[in-house]
Amino acid sequence: MKRRLGDLSALVLAVCWLAACNGDELAGAAAFTIGGTLSGLASGQQIVLANGSDSLTLSANGTFAFSMTVANGGSYAVSITTQPTGQTCSVANGAGSNVTAAVTTIEVQCGATSHYAYVVNNGDNTVTQYTIGATGELAVMSTPTVATGSSPQSVTVDPTNRYVYVANFAANSVSQYAIGADGSLTPLSVATVATGTGPVAISIESTGSDVYVVNTTDNSVSQYTIGADGALTPNTPAMVATGTKPTALAIDPAGPYAYAINYSDNTVSQYGFGTDGTLTALTPQTLASGTAPTSIAVAASGLYVYVADSKANTVSQYTIGTDGLLAAQSAPTVATGTTPIAIAVDPSGTNVYVVNNNLGGAGTISEYSIGANGALTLNGTVATGNSPSWIALDSTGGYAYVTNTTDGTVSQFAVGAGGLLTPLGVATVAAGTRPAAIAIAN
């Protein structure tokens, strides 16, 4: 028996030798895990990674490994297929070849999403491009500007933060841009789309499917759908009527309603949305406002509307009914500074900011809190530069930015307790000639 076992062992060794068996061949049967470490993921968020066909969803920081292994001598390439909400993650050491051991060195790091700001300059037909730093301060990009059409008046970013649109007053057009990975703008293959006459304001419906442009000269709103590539296509009908000399349009984020303000006849036009995104006049279509309304905002709750009345030095306050119709609040107006020209509600829906142009001199911002019934209470004022014209807040509600037309600057503020604004360490940053409006990509 012992001799037979010895003979069998010898036979196995002989076969192995004939087949060139060696340590490498034996190792070839091995398979190795692919993994590493995730850090910086915010609580309650998820990230999805992929290595070839193997997908891995992570919801906590720490070590990770894919379920599928890689054979000896194989390769791997790990990518991010779904980013967490409000964050941007990156992969280091994510690819390799000739794997001979378990991989544990992949690093996935997450941080706050980069924010960008875009200012349209009416005097030199450009958009100034900025990155927003960790402390809220704007820094001009290495490519500081991109060209627009003639006399740009308004700028907006779509809800997916992939596209930017600029209304060009004298060119009767909208310039269309894609936002690059570094935040810089590139014109779409179709760089512009025609509007009505005298476009001055542009708004996007909250799902990002439709765009509306206010045309102040021909008293209309142009309607568009957003294509898969970001390009705008006129809807049918291409335009709907407003009152006389409309200046802005706001969309209710909580319901299918939109409201346009009309400077010359002191009214608000009221609309519902059709299933195709087109506007349909409510009944009644118009409601009286204060004198010379210039700007309008809807609270995040979708319950209240606020209109800046430039020649009355007031904000008109409305409640939105279940049918979308506006009703003046019991206190129909609240006082502002001189010549209120722009208005914004913070993302939390607790504070309202009104920019007072002061007829070309040094301006101010009136700061209000929203009460339980939607009424505004003045909390204070803060100074801006000369001839302020627009205000925008970032998505966190932590910072506010105001364009100063005469100065060619942007005032920068931190939003503190009670919604009060405090100038940042660098109180202003340069823009182009006669900056008119600002929009934030979050």
C-alpha positions as CSV (number, residue, x, y, z in Angstrom):
1,M,0.0,0.0,0.0
2,K,2.8,2.4,0.9
3,R,4.5,1.7,-2.4
4,R,1.3,2.3,-4.3
5,L,0.8,5.7,-2.6
6,G,4.4,6.6,-3.4
7,D,3.9,5.6,-7.0
8,L,0.7,7.7,-7.2
9,S,2.6,10.7,-5.8
10,A,5.3,10.2,-8.3
11,L,2.7,10.0,-11.1
12,V,1.1,13.3,-10.0
13,L,4.4,15.0,-9.9
14,A,5.2,13.7,-13.3
15,V,1.9,15.0,-14.8
16,C,2.4,18.4,-13.1
17,W,5.9,18.6,-14.6
18,L,4.7,17.6,-18.0
19,A,2.0,20.3,-17.8
20,A,4.5,22.9,-16.6
21,C,2.8,23.2,-13.3
22,N,4.5,25.8,-11.1
23,G,3.7,28.3,-8.4
24,D,2.4,30.8,-10.9
25,E,-0.1,28.4,-12.3
26,L,-1.4,27.5,-8.9
27,A,-1.8,31.1,-8.1
28,G,-3.8,31.6,-11.3
29,A,-6.7,29.9,-9.7
30,A,-6.9,32.7,-7.1
31,A,-9.3,35.7,-7.2
32,F,-9.0,38.9,-5.3
33,T,-11.4,41.5,-3.9
34,I,-11.3,45.1,-5.1
35,G,-12.0,47.8,-2.4
36,G,-10.7,50.7,-0.5
37,T,-12.0,53.5,1.8
38,L,-14.8,56.0,1.5
39,S,-14.6,59.3,3.4
40,G,-16.5,62.6,3.6
41,L,-19.9,61.2,2.7
42,A,-22.6,63.3,4.5
43,S,-25.0,61.6,6.9
44,G,-28.1,60.2,5.2
45,Q,-26.5,60.3,1.7
46,Q,-25.6,57.4,-0.7
47,I,-23.0,57.0,-3.4
48,V,-23.0,54.3,-6.1
49,L,-19.7,52.9,-7.4
50,A,-19.1,50.5,-10.3
51,N,-16.3,48.2,-11.3
52,G,-17.3,46.9,-14.7
53,S,-20.7,45.3,-14.3
54,D,-20.4,45.1,-10.5
55,S,-22.3,47.9,-8.7
56,L,-21.9,48.9,-5.1
57,T,-24.1,51.3,-3.1
58,L,-22.5,52.9,0.0
59,S,-24.3,54.9,2.7
60,A,-21.5,55.2,5.3
61,N,-17.9,56.1,5.5
62,G,-15.2,53.4,6.0
63,T,-13.8,50.5,4.1
64,F,-15.6,48.8,1.3
65,A,-15.2,45.9,-1.2
66,F,-17.0,44.9,-4.3
67,S,-18.8,41.5,-4.2
68,M,-17.3,40.3,-7.5
69,T,-13.6,39.4,-7.4
70,V,-10.9,39.8,-10.0
71,A,-8.8,36.9,-11.2
72,N,-5.1,36.8,-10.8
73,G,-3.5,39.0,-13.4
74,G,-6.8,40.8,-14.1
75,S,-7.6,44.5,-14.0
76,Y,-10.1,46.9,-12.5
77,A,-11.5,50.4,-13.1
78,V,-13.7,51.9,-10.4
79,S,-16.0,54.8,-11.2
80,I,-18.9,56.8,-9.6
81,T,-22.2,56.2,-11.3
82,T,-24.4,58.2,-8.8
83,Q,-23.2,61.1,-6.8
84,P,-24.7,61.9,-3.4
85,T,-27.2,64.8,-3.2
86,G,-25.4,68.1,-2.5
87,Q,-21.9,66.6,-2.7
88,T,-19.3,65.8,-5.3
89,C,-17.1,62.7,-4.8
90,S,-13.9,61.7,-6.6
91,V,-11.9,58.4,-7.0
92,A,-8.1,58.1,-6.4
93,N,-6.1,55.0,-7.2
94,G,-9.3,53.7,-9.0
95,A,-7.7,51.6,-11.8
96,G,-5.0,49.0,-12.0
97,S,-3.9,45.8,-13.9
98,N,-2.0,42.6,-13.3
99,V,-3.7,42.1,-9.9
100,T,-1.9,39.6,-7.7
101,A,-3.4,40.5,-4.3
102,A,-6.5,42.0,-2.8
103,V,-6.8,45.7,-3.6
104,T,-7.4,47.9,-0.6
105,T,-6.0,51.2,-1.8
106,I,-8.9,52.8,-3.7
107,E,-9.8,56.2,-2.1
108,V,-13.3,57.7,-2.6
109,Q,-13.5,61.2,-1.1
110,C,-16.6,63.4,-0.9
111,G,-17.0,67.0,-0.3
112,A,-19.5,69.9,-0.8
113,T,-20.6,70.4,-4.4
114,S,-18.7,73.2,-6.1
115,H,-20.8,76.3,-6.6
116,Y,-20.5,78.8,-9.4
117,A,-22.0,82.3,-10.1
118,Y,-22.7,84.0,-13.3
119,V,-23.3,87.8,-13.8
120,V,-24.6,89.3,-17.0
121,N,-23.1,92.6,-17.9
122,N,-25.4,94.8,-19.9
123,G,-22.7,97.3,-20.8
124,D,-20.2,94.9,-22.5
125,N,-22.4,92.0,-23.6
126,T,-20.7,89.4,-21.5
127,V,-21.2,86.9,-18.6
128,T,-18.6,87.1,-15.9
129,Q,-17.9,83.6,-14.4
130,Y,-17.0,82.9,-10.8
131,T,-16.3,80.1,-8.5
132,I,-17.7,80.3,-5.0
133,G,-15.2,79.5,-2.3
134,A,-15.7,77.7,1.0
135,T,-16.3,81.0,2.8
136,G,-18.7,82.3,0.1
137,E,-16.4,84.7,-1.7
138,L,-16.5,84.9,-5.5
139,A,-13.3,84.4,-7.5
140,V,-13.2,85.1,-11.2
141,M,-12.5,82.0,-13.3
142,S,-9.3,81.7,-15.4
143,T,-11.6,82.4,-18.4
144,P,-13.3,85.4,-16.9
145,T,-16.1,86.0,-19.4
146,V,-18.1,84.5,-22.2
147,A,-20.0,86.5,-24.9
148,T,-23.7,87.0,-24.9
149,G,-26.1,88.7,-27.3
150,S,-26.7,92.4,-27.3
151,S,-27.8,94.0,-24.0
152,P,-28.2,91.0,-21.7
153,Q,-30.7,91.6,-18.9
154,S,-31.3,88.3,-17.1
155,V,-29.6,85.0,-16.4
156,T,-30.8,81.7,-14.9
157,V,-29.5,78.2,-14.2
158,D,-31.6,75.1,-14.8
159,P,-32.5,73.0,-11.8
160,T,-30.0,70.3,-12.8
161,N,-27.2,72.8,-12.8
162,R,-26.2,71.7,-16.4
163,Y,-27.4,74.7,-18.4
164,V,-27.4,78.5,-18.3
165,Y,-29.7,80.8,-20.3
166,V,-29.4,84.6,-20.8
167,A,-32.1,86.9,-22.1
168,N,-30.7,89.5,-24.6
169,F,-32.9,92.6,-24.7
170,A,-31.6,94.2,-27.9
171,A,-31.0,91.0,-29.8
172,N,-34.5,89.5,-29.0
173,S,-32.8,86.2,-28.2
174,V,-31.8,83.8,-25.4
175,S,-28.2,82.7,-25.3
176,Q,-27.8,79.0,-24.4
177,Y,-24.8,77.5,-22.6
178,A,-23.7,74.2,-21.1
179,I,-21.9,74.2,-17.7
180,G,-18.6,72.4,-17.8
181,A,-17.0,70.3,-15.1
182,D,-15.1,73.3,-13.9
183,G,-18.2,75.6,-14.0
184,S,-17.2,77.4,-17.1
185,L,-19.8,78.1,-19.8
186,T,-19.7,76.8,-23.4
187,P,-22.3,77.9,-26.0
188,L,-24.6,75.1,-27.2
189,S,-24.3,74.0,-30.8
190,V,-27.4,76.2,-31.4
191,A,-26.1,79.2,-29.5
192,T,-29.3,81.3,-29.4
193,V,-33.0,81.0,-29.8
194,A,-35.4,83.8,-30.8
195,T,-37.8,85.4,-28.3
196,G,-40.4,88.1,-28.5
197,T,-39.5,91.7,-28.5
198,G,-37.5,93.1,-25.6
199,P,-36.8,90.0,-23.4
200,V,-35.9,91.2,-19.9
201,A,-36.4,88.2,-17.6
202,I,-36.2,84.4,-17.8
203,S,-37.6,81.7,-15.5
204,I,-37.5,77.9,-15.4
205,E,-40.2,75.6,-14.1
206,S,-39.1,73.6,-11.0
207,T,-38.7,70.3,-12.8
208,G,-36.5,71.8,-15.4
209,S,-38.6,70.9,-18.4
210,D,-39.9,74.4,-19.5
211,V,-38.5,77.9,-19.8
212,Y,-40.4,81.2,-19.9
213,V,-39.1,84.5,-21.2
214,V,-40.8,87.8,-20.3
215,N,-40.8,90.2,-23.3
216,T,-41.4,93.8,-22.1
217,T,-41.8,95.5,-25.5
218,D,-44.5,93.3,-27.0
219,N,-46.3,92.4,-23.7
220,S,-45.8,88.6,-23.9
221,V,-44.2,85.6,-22.4
222,S,-42.3,83.2,-24.8
223,Q,-42.6,79.5,-23.9
224,Y,-40.0,76.8,-24.5
225,T,-39.3,73.2,-23.7
226,I,-35.8,72.1,-22.8
227,G,-34.3,69.3,-24.9
228,A,-32.1,66.5,-23.8
229,D,-29.1,68.6,-24.9
230,G,-30.3,71.7,-23.1
231,A,-31.5,73.5,-26.3
232,L,-34.8,75.4,-26.2
233,T,-37.6,74.6,-28.6
234,P,-40.6,77.0,-28.8
235,N,-43.8,75.5,-27.4
236,T,-47.2,75.8,-29.0
237,P,-48.4,78.5,-28.7
238,A,-45.0,80.1,-28.7
239,M,-46.2,83.1,-26.7
240,V,-49.0,84.1,-24.3
241,A,-50.2,87.7,-23.5
242,T,-49.4,89.7,-20.4
243,G,-50.4,93.1,-19.2
244,T,-48.5,96.3,-20.2
245,K,-44.7,96.2,-20.0
246,P,-44.1,93.0,-18.0
247,T,-40.8,92.9,-16.1
248,A,-40.7,89.5,-14.4
249,L,-42.3,86.2,-13.9
250,A,-42.3,83.9,-10.9
251,I,-43.3,80.2,-10.7
252,D,-45.0,78.6,-7.7
253,P,-42.6,75.8,-6.7
254,A,-45.4,73.9,-4.9
255,G,-48.2,74.1,-7.5
256,P,-48.9,74.6,-11.2
257,Y,-49.1,78.4,-11.2
258,A,-47.1,81.3,-12.5
259,Y,-47.4,85.1,-12.0
260,A,-46.1,87.9,-14.3
261,I,-45.9,91.5,-13.1
262,N,-46.7,94.4,-15.4
263,Y,-44.9,97.7,-14.8
264,S,-47.1,100.1,-16.7
265,D,-50.6,99.0,-15.8
266,N,-49.7,98.0,-12.2
267,T,-51.1,94.5,-12.3
268,V,-50.2,90.9,-11.8
269,S,-51.1,88.4,-14.6
270,Q,-52.1,85.0,-13.2
271,Y,-51.6,81.6,-15.0
272,G,-52.0,77.9,-14.7
273,F,-50.0,75.3,-16.5
274,G,-51.2,72.9,-19.1
275,T,-50.1,69.3,-19.3
276,D,-47.6,70.4,-22.0
277,G,-46.1,73.2,-19.8
278,T,-47.8,76.0,-21.6
279,L,-49.4,78.9,-19.6
280,T,-53.1,79.3,-19.5
281,A,-54.7,82.5,-18.1
282,L,-56.6,82.0,-14.8
283,T,-59.9,83.8,-14.3
284,P,-59.6,86.6,-13.5
285,Q,-56.3,86.9,-15.3
286,T,-55.2,90.2,-13.7
287,L,-55.0,91.5,-10.2
288,A,-54.1,95.0,-9.1
289,S,-50.6,95.6,-7.6
290,G,-48.8,98.6,-6.3
291,T,-47.3,101.3,-8.5
292,A,-44.7,100.2,-11.1
293,P,-44.0,96.6,-10.0
294,T,-40.5,95.5,-10.9
295,S,-39.8,92.2,-9.2
296,I,-41.8,89.2,-7.9
297,A,-41.0,86.2,-5.7
298,V,-42.9,83.1,-4.4
299,A,-42.2,81.7,-1.0
300,A,-40.7,78.1,-0.9
301,S,-43.9,76.9,0.8
302,G,-45.9,77.9,-2.3
303,L,-48.3,79.9,0.0
304,Y,-47.3,83.5,-0.5
305,V,-46.2,85.9,-3.2
306,Y,-44.3,89.2,-2.8
307,V,-44.1,92.0,-5.3
308,A,-41.7,95.0,-5.2
309,D,-43.5,98.2,-6.2
310,S,-40.7,100.5,-7.3
311,K,-42.6,103.8,-7.3
312,A,-44.7,103.1,-4.1
313,N,-41.6,102.0,-2.0
314,T,-43.6,99.0,-0.8
315,V,-43.8,95.3,-1.1
316,S,-47.3,94.0,-2.0
317,Q,-48.2,90.8,0.0
318,Y,-50.5,88.1,-1.4
319,T,-51.7,84.7,-0.3
320,I,-52.1,82.0,-3.0
321,G,-55.5,80.3,-3.0
322,T,-56.2,76.7,-3.7
323,D,-57.2,77.7,-7.2
324,G,-53.9,79.6,-7.7
325,L,-55.5,83.0,-7.5
326,L,-53.8,85.7,-5.4
327,A,-55.5,87.5,-2.6
328,A,-54.1,90.6,-0.9
329,Q,-53.2,89.9,2.7
330,S,-54.9,91.8,5.6
331,A,-51.9,94.1,5.6
332,P,-51.6,94.4,1.8
333,T,-48.2,96.2,1.8
334,V,-45.1,96.7,3.9
335,A,-42.7,99.6,3.5
336,T,-39.3,99.3,1.8
337,G,-36.4,101.6,1.1
338,T,-36.3,104.0,-1.9
339,T,-37.1,102.4,-5.3
340,P,-37.3,98.7,-4.5
341,I,-36.1,96.9,-7.7
342,A,-35.4,93.3,-6.8
343,I,-36.8,90.8,-4.4
344,A,-35.8,87.3,-3.3
345,V,-36.9,84.7,-0.8
346,D,-34.3,82.5,1.0
347,P,-34.4,78.7,0.2
348,S,-35.8,77.9,3.7
349,G,-38.8,80.2,3.0
350,T,-38.3,82.2,6.3
351,N,-36.7,85.4,5.0
352,V,-37.3,88.0,2.2
353,Y,-34.7,90.4,0.9
354,V,-35.6,93.6,-1.1
355,V,-33.0,95.5,-3.0
356,N,-33.6,99.3,-3.0
357,N,-32.0,101.0,-6.0
358,N,-32.2,104.5,-4.4
359,L,-32.5,106.1,-7.8
360,G,-28.9,105.4,-8.7
361,G,-27.2,106.3,-5.4
362,A,-25.8,104.0,-2.7
363,G,-28.4,101.3,-2.3
364,T,-29.7,99.2,0.6
365,I,-31.3,95.8,1.2
366,S,-34.4,95.6,3.4
367,E,-34.4,92.4,5.4
368,Y,-37.7,90.8,6.5
369,S,-38.9,87.6,8.2
370,I,-42.0,85.8,7.0
371,G,-44.6,85.4,9.7
372,A,-47.0,82.5,10.3
373,N,-49.6,84.2,8.1
374,G,-47.1,85.2,5.4
375,A,-46.8,88.8,6.5
376,L,-43.4,90.4,6.4
377,T,-41.7,92.0,9.4
378,L,-38.7,94.3,8.8
379,N,-35.6,93.2,10.7
380,G,-33.0,95.6,9.4
381,T,-31.2,97.1,6.5
382,V,-27.7,96.7,5.1
383,A,-25.8,98.9,2.5
384,T,-24.9,97.8,-1.0
385,G,-22.9,99.6,-3.7
386,N,-24.4,102.2,-6.1
387,S,-27.4,101.3,-8.2
388,P,-28.0,97.8,-7.0
389,S,-30.2,95.8,-9.4
390,W,-30.4,92.1,-8.5
391,I,-30.0,89.7,-5.6
392,A,-29.4,85.9,-5.5
393,L,-28.9,83.5,-2.7
394,D,-27.0,80.2,-2.8
395,S,-28.9,76.9,-2.3
396,T,-27.8,76.6,1.3
397,G,-29.1,80.1,2.2
398,G,-25.7,80.9,3.7
399,Y,-24.7,83.6,1.3
400,A,-26.3,86.4,-0.7
401,Y,-25.0,88.4,-3.7
402,V,-26.1,91.8,-5.1
403,T,-25.1,93.3,-8.5
404,N,-24.2,97.0,-8.4
405,T,-24.8,98.4,-11.8
406,T,-23.0,101.8,-11.6
407,D,-20.0,100.4,-9.7
408,G,-19.5,97.4,-11.9
409,T,-19.3,95.2,-8.8
410,V,-21.0,92.4,-6.8
411,S,-21.6,92.9,-3.1
412,Q,-21.1,89.7,-1.0
413,F,-22.9,88.8,2.2
414,A,-23.1,86.0,4.8
415,V,-26.6,85.2,6.0
416,G,-26.5,85.2,9.8
417,A,-28.9,84.6,12.7
418,G,-32.4,85.8,11.9
419,G,-31.5,86.1,8.3
420,L,-29.5,89.3,8.8
421,L,-26.8,90.0,6.2
422,T,-23.2,90.8,7.0
423,P,-20.6,91.8,4.4
424,L,-18.0,89.1,3.8
425,G,-14.3,89.9,4.5
426,V,-14.0,90.9,0.8
427,A,-17.2,93.0,0.6
428,T,-17.2,93.3,-3.2
429,V,-15.8,91.7,-6.3
430,A,-15.4,93.2,-9.7
431,A,-17.9,92.4,-12.5
432,G,-18.1,93.6,-16.1
433,T,-19.6,96.9,-17.3
434,R,-23.1,97.6,-15.9
435,P,-23.8,94.2,-14.3
436,A,-27.5,93.5,-14.4
437,A,-28.3,90.1,-12.9
438,I,-26.7,87.2,-11.1
439,A,-27.5,83.5,-10.9
440,I,-26.0,80.7,-8.9
441,A,-25.2,77.1,-9.9
442,N,-25.2,74.8,-6.8
